[in-house]
Amino acid sequence: MRTEIVIRHIGLVLIFNAIFLFISFLISLFLAESSAASLLYSALVALVFGLFPLIYVKSSDYLTILEGTSIVVFGWLTTCLVGSLPYILWGGEFSVIDAWFESVSGFTTTGSTIINDIEALPKGLLFWRSATHWLGGIGIILFTILILPGSNTSKLVLLNTEMSPLAKTNFKYRAVEILRILIYVYLGLTVLETVLLKVAGMSFFDAVNHSFATIATGGFSTKNLSIASYNSISIEVIIMIFMVLSGVHFGLTFNTITGNKKNLFKSSIFKAYISFLFIGIVLVALKLYLNGMYSWWDSVRYASFQVISLGTTTGFATVDTAHWPSFTIIVLIYFTIQCAMIGSTSGGLKFDRIFIFFKSILKQIKSIQHPRAVLSLKIDGNPINEKTELHTMIFIILYLGIILITTLLLTFLNIDTLTAFSGSAATIGNVGPGFAHVSSLGNYSDLPNLGKLILSINMILGRLEIFGIISLLFIKSWK
Amino acid sequence: MKIKSKILAGFMLLIFMLLIAGAMSIYEFSRIGNSVKALIDNNYKTIEASKTMIEALEREDSGILLLISGQWKKGRTILESADSSFIAAFEKAQNNLTEENEEDHINQIREVYASYKAKWELPIVGTYKENSMEWYLNEVHDNFLQVKIEVEDLMTLNQESMYKEASALKQQSHRALMPGIIAIVSALVFLILFNFFIRRIFVRPIQKITESVKNFHQSSEGLKSDITYHDEFEVLENEIQQLIQRLRIKNEN
């Protein structure tokens, strides 16, 4: 492996971070905030470490798979580390571990926070917090490879490493074209949501920050009470629509907008995904109403927002779900594990795998009924090969295994079972809020430092789809 | 880019980062200095003046009790001395208005103190007030307590503000310290990277050239070192190639 090439690419990623840190600095400077110096210094550190390898290492026309994987994994880790610098430098509620947790949570679009008083943060730092979501949402590596120079072969290797293979099934374009589509949809949705939120009554600053967090399916808000602080139905409806749009395959959204036949409405996965969300809303709303917690209208309103928020891995809240009935909590935990569609900005297990899992069960039943039949698994007419099917099953088992292990580790640290389980599922799924102590309007500040570190590893595993990181641990098998 | 420029650029980046960290620390430390000065100027002076006023009030209260007990000379001496120290302290506080609502507190103190003073300025010894605890409790003591409460409120206002400033100072000291720590850690990482690049970019080409010269001796094949950088190493390789060519021509002749 050419380590210098890996370092050079990570340097490019850091330059990209430096640009957004500098924008955050300008906001702080303009508002004469205490975070200006912290943001400027962080931008300079990112820039210096970004430029340094460019002096010594020439660009390369090709990348090996090991180099691509190393760039993606170490690029994400370095980005999270540099992203924590402004928090560490500024101080306030941030210890070093807390700053790391917040940064990882931002870049992986998890949205779990350790901050008790979000509104006390300077606006420059709040913007950086949302920017980490936005950069992480589409994958900072993808941003970098599209905008910065490099050969198409290198871009293809990085795209294959950063993006799930299943995500590419709805793209019939070249690597650079796929990247362009992703960026167009991403930018378009961000601008549109910002405008709509501004019209609905949010300040421009809040509208931008909430758009960043919605489109990236992140969940960081600029308010202590998240979306509940606005108590506005129009804002909630806009955010719900954009949460759903951000939770579906961007290629399908692009095809729908451009009038392509292979669009959202023709996708059986999209139809199933929307049906699941709808059933979830009905079940939660019904239980809330029957328990006499809210009126029917409020039950529907709160259930819709919470189910969509968790089912798209965003994590915004309009109500504290900590005291909701156990049935609703179980339904919401299902959505926390299910996550959104592949090809969207969300992380975690992804609905497509659940869909393949159910189809695979049906296939197994049929194969028992007709032992001699040659059965193949198809989605929208496209055959899913045995390798993909097996990979999906292993992924689901590994995913659930990690949730189990981290739950065990957290309970070993004397964290109660519901907090530990929901926290583990919410972090590996890049959802954000869990239940009990880490509920929708709560935060992760009370967890022990070791617990925060375990959960931050979960977030990175969820974002990088587990195998990327694990494969680097088995360095010998690369040879 | 030439080797000299590459090394210089690397060092320049390191120096730049350290200079900025130093500048940030100096800036934050100077802010701490200013904040400490402001802390003393804004709040500490008023807190000290408030303490003096409370002490003067206590002495005035003793003076009044002495007058009631018939000790005219001692009572009046204490009252005059306490009054002058109260007024001096009050003027200090009055000239050091730094907090929101502080002026309201000063005006309130002025008003209630004037009312209190009016009670004991008039003769006490030889009047119905002498030996009358009833007069003291009904007409003087409440006034005394009122002035004391107002002064204490002024002191609390400044103490709270001082606490806030002190908390902010803690943050500032954190902000002054952290760039230094991050600069040290970054410099260490930087040096590790620098060492890595020097080995990869400078030492490896030398090894490659040496190896290819050795191979040339052994196999008499052309000199090939696979150097891809356009710097002095490329020039060196070309020079060696030319030297070999010249030697070859010379030998053939």
Interface residues (C-beta under 8 A of the other chain):
Chain A: T3 E4 I7 S34 A37 S38 Y41 L44 V45 V48 F49 L51 F52 P53 I55 Y56 V57 K58 L85 I88 L89 W90 G91 G92
Chain B: M1 K6 A9 G10 L13 L14 F16 M17 I20 A21 M24 Y27 E28 Q171 H174 R175 M178 P179 I182 S186 V189 F190 L193 F196 F197 R200 I201 T228 Y229
